[in-house]
Amino acid sequence: MRPSVSALPDTPPLSSDDEADNGTTINDLPTSSSSHPTFPPLTCAHLRNCTFSSWSERYNHVTPKATVIKPVGRAFVEYLLSDGIILPPDETRKSNGSGWSSDESDWSDESEHDSDFDDQSFPDGESNKDNNDKKKSSNTTAARDPSITFPHVAIEISRVLSKYGAVCPKLNWSSPRDAAWITTTNTLKCVTAADVYLVLKSSSFVTHDLLHAYDDCVDIPVSSADGEEVNKFPGAPDPEEIELVLRKWIDINPSLEFRCFVAARSVIAISQRSETFFSFLTPLRDHICDHILGFADSVILQTFPDKEFCFDVYISKPETPEARVWLVDINPFAPSTDPLMFTWLELLGLSSEATAAAESSTDPMKTIPELRLASQDDSIRSFSAKPFSAHMMPKEVVDAGCKGGSGMAEFARSWKQFLNKKKRTTTDAGSDVSDADSELSTSDNDDGGIEDI
């Protein structure tokens, strides 16, 4: 079934690396047996409420331009989770979608033909051989261009790129911020479909969305699917839930992005998102608080389904009367969300106070939440460690390094065995690929050459 594509209204464009990060580890947080305040129970419903498509239409008048592709389908999810990074060939990596046909019938005809072909019975051995050869050729083609397994998603990505020029991708909850280092610009600016695939496949945050999104929920849904992977990843969402969000890209001022923490439908804390010290923000502190609190009261606090959540905003021209607040993202009130300049112990304490105040009075007195900005010391510390540096190498390498010399030696042996096995597999498959290439070359000569597509 073709995925539905919903385009959000044309509001002033904005893009940001703005999704929930993996901040404090769960082991560092208070448990129900401790004397400290604890997190409210995390439910699947709360996580789904924070999914981009769940709230973006409700707040479309304050949300940047974006297009949602949902569902992306099982084939696309399997591609993102597959080992290695295989990108489409040059013909399909051109921007503006020039390598794709927008006619859905071009794909359905081929799919129907393949289905009819597979359903046929072959009474003699020669016909079975022909069928196997066709399947081998199809598998070889898929290996060279993986996007043929999810054609409609690929078509829509190309269409959106043609419309926006450049996009910033994300899935339901997280953007691949940890993979920005792999791009030539060190940002999430994507101008081709291959750029989108590259950052998504290189991101640990995206993998977490696909395999562990519901791990910390108290009501993890029981999947009806079969297979070992279901038991291995009980917190994985159904592939039909997964959505691809393509925001229109624009360069913004990172100093004007803020994360707001909400408890009992009150803003309890505001944090600067960037760890860089910006001296001009200090005299604007009161203006920033006024803009955010006015936005929260009039737009989101009473309309979002949950009482506790976090939301990210961008403020344009905060020092002028023309200042405007844009809703960038909504995150769960949970350990998976980075508390930034605060700690979760501080936030949980503030949350308890807000809840108590709300329960003790029908009209509790509102207090001005603390706006915490980066200091010069924070900037110095941020320069000493590159963000997401732990994600710039395979997890196996990081784990082996933590074990010391013996761990690295064991990893080196395992890696050598893997390479030898890969080499043997490639050698065995080489003859099949050569035969397919030879047949294709012969067909080219008979037809007088293949026309470029």
Secondary structure by P-SEA (a helix, b strand, c coil): ccbbbbbccccccccccccccccccccccccccccccccccccaaaaaaacccccccccccccccccccccccaaaaaaaaccccccccccccccccccccccaaaaaaaaaaaaaaaacccccaaaaaaaaaaaaaaaaaaaaccccccaaaaaaaaaaaaacccccccccccccccccccccccccccccaaaaaaaaaacaaaaaaacccccccccccccccccccccccccccccccbbbbbccccccccccbbbbbbcccccccccccccccccccccaaaaaaaaaaaaaaaccccccccccbbbbbbbcccccccbbbbbccccccccccccccccaaaaaaaaaaaaaaaaaccccbbbbcccccccaaaaaaaaaccccccccccaaaaaaaaacaaaaaaaaaaaaaaaaaaaaaaaaaaaaaaaaaaaaaaaaaaacccccc
